[in-house]
Amino acid sequence: MAATVQVGPRRYARYRTSVQEYVTFRTQGWLVVKGLVPPEDVQELKSHTDDIVHGRLELEGIGRAPSAGAASHSAILDPTRVGELERRYVRIHMLHRRLEIHERFLLHPRILDVLEALIGPEVLAMQTMLFLKPPGADGQGWHQDSYYIPTLPDSLCGAWLAIDRADEDNGCMHFLTGSQHEPVHPSEKNRLAHYPLGELDGLQVIASAHHSDSDESKNGLMPVVRRYPGGEVAVPADPGDVVFFGGHVLHRSLANLTADRFRRSFVSHYANARSYTEWGGGNGQHILARGRTHLPYAQPRFGTPCAATCPGPSVLPGEAAPTMMADGEDMAVTPTETHRLDPKGHHAG
């Protein structure tokens, strides 16, 4: 891929994921890339969320948030209004199918650069979620993202972009070290989607209503969590940081305990574009972000540059592909000695 990518008026230098970052992602199940998204991009997304919260932007099928009048910062954080905002706008799904800005951040080239290294080179862009998490908002209990979005082979990866500073006070992400090696623990309803040819013995089958319950007495994954004592790690993030995490790693967030701070984030999910999925209407409903695939895929609705609009180089049918076997001139390096082909003359060692 080119050293820089042009998206609208902005130009982005390619991010080169290091070997240590690759190893870290696999060793602990998640990776924080500091300052991956430039400040001007984060500010644009922050202003966009302000428009939603203050009722200046109407979302089709959702409607406007309650007007904040003068829309002062203190007014929108009035504790008497937070409950109303929380009920309507804690999390908004799939806005990349309605708004250009969400498609653009789903296909942000710097985020795709890292995903290309972690799960690619083929990358399918599948889901967006905008989290607002105002003061007093609850967290989300332990869960695995692949439980919700099955891909076969399983290659799901989340990318969590911090819009505000996220820390333990306002409900940053928590991960369970070691749990990235766990299989997906299904519910009765979706076990066939994860294990179409038969499941593993000893799976923790979960009541679907309690897969991500913040009440630990109800959360069906608690028997798994208890297998990793001391493994929970809080992962703070600054605006522009992106947390990448695999679909199997158990994670959660706690409540926003502050009186005056939102914890806004833009979260997207991706898979290798050669993985099959029926989630969200199937592969044909999701955007080919990088590479090529034999499976169907969608075009970006707002024309954001990506592999779907301008496919990158690949080994095509009829082209020579590299192999593990020597050929051509390499065969002449160690000529065959015919007497070695006689099985009677073979000796071990």
Secondary structure in CASP SS format (residue, H / E / C, confidence):
PFRMAT SS
TARGET T0000
AUTHOR 0000-0000-0000
METHOD secondary structure of the structure
MODEL  1
M C 1.00
A C 1.00
A C 1.00
T E 1.00
V E 1.00
Q E 1.00
V E 1.00
G C 1.00
P C 1.00
R E 1.00
R E 1.00
Y E 1.00
A E 1.00
R C 1.00
Y C 1.00
R C 1.00
T C 1.00
S C 1.00
V H 1.00
Q H 1.00
E H 1.00
Y H 1.00
V H 1.00
T H 1.00
F H 1.00
R H 1.00
T H 1.00
Q H 1.00
G C 1.00
W E 1.00
L E 1.00
V E 1.00
V E 1.00
K C 1.00
G C 1.00
L C 1.00
V C 1.00
P C 1.00
P H 1.00
E H 1.00
D H 1.00
V H 1.00
Q H 1.00
E H 1.00
L H 1.00
K H 1.00
S H 1.00
H H 1.00
T H 1.00
D H 1.00
D H 1.00
I H 1.00
V H 1.00
H C 1.00
G C 1.00
R C 1.00
L C 1.00
E C 1.00
L E 1.00
E C 1.00
G C 1.00
I C 1.00
G E 1.00
R C 1.00
A C 1.00
P C 1.00
S C 1.00
A C 1.00
G C 1.00
A C 1.00
A C 1.00
S C 1.00
H H 1.00
S H 1.00
A H 1.00
I H 1.00
L C 1.00
D C 1.00
P H 1.00
T H 1.00
R H 1.00
V H 1.00
G H 1.00
E H 1.00
L H 1.00
E H 1.00
R H 1.00
R H 1.00
Y H 1.00
V C 1.00
R E 1.00
I E 1.00
H E 1.00
M C 1.00
L H 1.00
H H 1.00
R H 1.00
R C 1.00
L C 1.00
E H 1.00
I H 1.00
H H 1.00
E H 1.00
R H 1.00
F H 1.00
L H 1.00
L C 1.00
H C 1.00
P H 1.00
R H 1.00
I H 1.00
L H 1.00
D H 1.00
V H 1.00
L H 1.00
E H 1.00
A H 1.00
L H 1.00
I C 1.00
G C 1.00
P C 1.00
E C 1.00
V E 1.00
L E 1.00
A E 1.00
M E 1.00
Q E 1.00
T E 1.00
M E 1.00
L E 1.00
F E 1.00
L C 1.00
K C 1.00
P C 1.00
P C 1.00
G C 1.00
A C 1.00
D C 1.00
G C 1.00
Q E 1.00
G E 1.00
W E 1.00
H E 1.00
Q C 1.00
D H 1.00
S H 1.00
Y H 1.00
Y H 1.00
I C 1.00
P C 1.00
T C 1.00
L E 1.00
P C 1.00
D C 1.00
S C 1.00
L C 1.00
C E 1.00
G E 1.00
A E 1.00
W E 1.00
L E 1.00
A E 1.00
I C 1.00
D C 1.00
R C 1.00
A E 1.00
D C 1.00
E C 1.00
D C 1.00
N C 1.00
G C 1.00
C C 1.00
M E 1.00
H E 1.00
F E 1.00
L E 1.00
T C 1.00
G C 1.00
S H 1.00
Q H 1.00
H H 1.00
E C 1.00
P C 1.00
V C 1.00
H C 1.00
P C 1.00
S E 1.00
E C 1.00
K C 1.00
N C 1.00
R H 1.00
L H 1.00
A H 1.00
H H 1.00
Y C 1.00
P C 1.00
L C 1.00
G C 1.00
E C 1.00
L C 1.00
D C 1.00
G C 1.00
L C 1.00
Q C 1.00
V C 1.00
I E 1.00
A C 1.00
S H 1.00
A H 1.00
H H 1.00
H C 1.00
S C 1.00
D C 1.00
S C 1.00
D C 1.00
E C 1.00
S C 1.00
K C 1.00
N C 1.00
G C 1.00
L C 1.00
M H 1.00
P H 1.00
V H 1.00
V H 1.00
R C 1.00
R C 1.00
Y C 1.00
P C 1.00
G C 1.00
G C 1.00
E E 1.00
V E 1.00
A E 1.00
V E 1.00
P C 1.00
A E 1.00
D C 1.00
P C 1.00
G C 1.00
D C 1.00
V E 1.00
V E 1.00
F E 1.00
F E 1.00
G E 1.00
G C 1.00
H C 1.00
V C 1.00
L C 1.00
H E 1.00
R E 1.00
S E 1.00
L C 1.00
A C 1.00
N C 1.00
L C 1.00
T C 1.00
A C 1.00
D C 1.00
R C 1.00
F C 1.00
R C 1.00
R C 1.00
S E 1.00
F E 1.00
V E 1.00
S E 1.00
H E 1.00
Y E 1.00
A E 1.00
N C 1.00
A C 1.00
R C 1.00
S C 1.00
Y E 1.00
T C 1.00
E C 1.00
W H 1.00
G H 1.00
G H 1.00
G C 1.00
N H 1.00
G H 1.00
Q H 1.00
H C 1.00
I E 1.00
L E 1.00
A E 1.00
R E 1.00
G C 1.00
R C 1.00
T C 1.00
H C 1.00
L C 1.00
P C 1.00
Y C 1.00
A E 1.00
Q C 1.00
P C 1.00
R C 1.00
F C 1.00
G C 1.00
T C 1.00
P C 1.00
C C 1.00
A C 1.00
A C 1.00
T C 1.00
C C 1.00
P C 1.00
G C 1.00
P C 1.00
S C 1.00
V C 1.00
L C 1.00
P C 1.00
G C 1.00
E C 1.00
A C 1.00
A C 1.00
P C 1.00
T C 1.00
M C 1.00
M C 1.00
A C 1.00
D C 1.00
G H 1.00
E H 1.00
D H 1.00
M H 1.00
A H 1.00
V C 1.00
T C 1.00
P C 1.00
T C 1.00
E C 1.00
T H 1.00
H H 1.00
R H 1.00
L H 1.00
D C 1.00
P H 1.00
K H 1.00
G H 1.00
H C 1.00
H C 1.00
A C 1.00
G C 1.00
END
